[in-house]
């Protein structure tokens, strides 16, 4: 069975969080389409709503969707629980992966693969598969026996996220600031891991980043600029180059409201 | 002054560890009223009269499975080995010492290196309800474990069945010996069990103990550790799973009087259901001569549902400033929502995510029990409880 195309469609997405002063709207109408095999970068200043977008796609309970829709191949993602979304093919590489003390990486990976694939992977091939994926990310085999994210360095956490992406082979992978906190070596290794998944052409990637640094390693076909809870500019790789030079200043005005300046090209 | 208090309270405020009366005579101990520090968390009316020392009308049978070379004896209660380690600090323990007619002694000879554990099975045969129920099922017991100098071995105390049981355990660890003691309280739901578990650790000896409390209506244990010389090392680990209506209380006292000894206390508990009540008291005393002491105690409780209550009170009294380390930590919390989100975002269904988190929580302690089938049994028992967790817990 082949699925011709996997498409994540986000339409007019409004998301708010509860604060002590009542609900606060963070996303104010986001439209975005990501297809299998495409790589999109979402860039924007702090507080523009990038992380809210990624958590909303994954279904974090803290974020309330007040309007709009998210669909994956026409299926209503917002109606799905967090685990159902993952099994439907959505993956979020987190900016701050949490520790789960006492749960070993190997146990976690196997539980996860079993859930996403719908059956327990055959032990023999699974061990080889994990080993190969870890080798590609230059991870020590002893890593598998450690508790999930327990005492991991920043680089180890991010490699572990990409390792999961490589094993779970999602339709849509959202990488939330995967580049943050990485030194050059770690960035190279992690980017290599993302590239390997991308090269298989089965995954649509949504790369969320504040900096253009990671775009030297992972070249997106589409660049979106987010500010004030909306996508305010879109273009090809050349837009990233513009941002590298001029920063986000022109998208942000005083109170943080978004001001689109230039449409750098139509994005289908 | 190397005084460390993980709660952030100044050492003065962490208070003196209470010094109860210690005597073999029951009448030297006051009848608890519930106002005493030692009894303030215990539901006295559920003790079925044990503090007044009722006559035994129930049975806890004792059977011992021991590798060759290990001596198993029935001692006369007047034997000098009885009461060598334990001097009761409360009325129930004193009555148990006075009334236990059956004293089981297990002795691992000097320099023996056991490859199989000694298993002492204590089975309550006096249920309060259902077939065979009669009277209040009161039974008294006494177990002595001694390991000779430079020997090593593991002893399992396995409590099952049902009774109203006051049972003392004395453990004498010879100089340079290494002993693991696992006490499992896997009682039926209607059992009451009060026990003083007294450990005496010899010079350069190592004790690892695991106290695993799963069953029973009410379980209240008092593990105590004393050191007979320098270089002793005691690890007191505990796991408990407190269900609706259960009261599980662990009151520990580690007394450092010898120099250069180490103690580590790690108790982890999960609670769920209406009126589930767990109590953990960790008292550590470092005497004026106990220089070079290294101690740390930790209690973590995971409250799985509303209606459950965990009391956790660490107490550290330090009479010398020359210690390597002295600290404690106590925390009671609910599931880490972010951990559950992380697992679910990898496709793992909510119930399994909770199971993984609880397994991980206990694994730190349970994985160190080096008796594979017992370790399996404990994890399986924990899993079985989690299988019944409501979906919205």
Interface residues (C-beta under 8 A of the other chain):
Chain A: X58 X59 X60 X61 X81 X82 X83 X85 X86 X87 X91 X92 X94 X97 X98 X99 X100 X101 X102 X103 X107 X108 X111 X112 X115 X116 X147 X148 X164 X168
Chain B: X336 X337 X338 X339 X341 X342 X343 X344 X345 X346 X347 X348 X349 X350 X352 X353 X356 X357 X359 X360 X361 X362 X363 X364
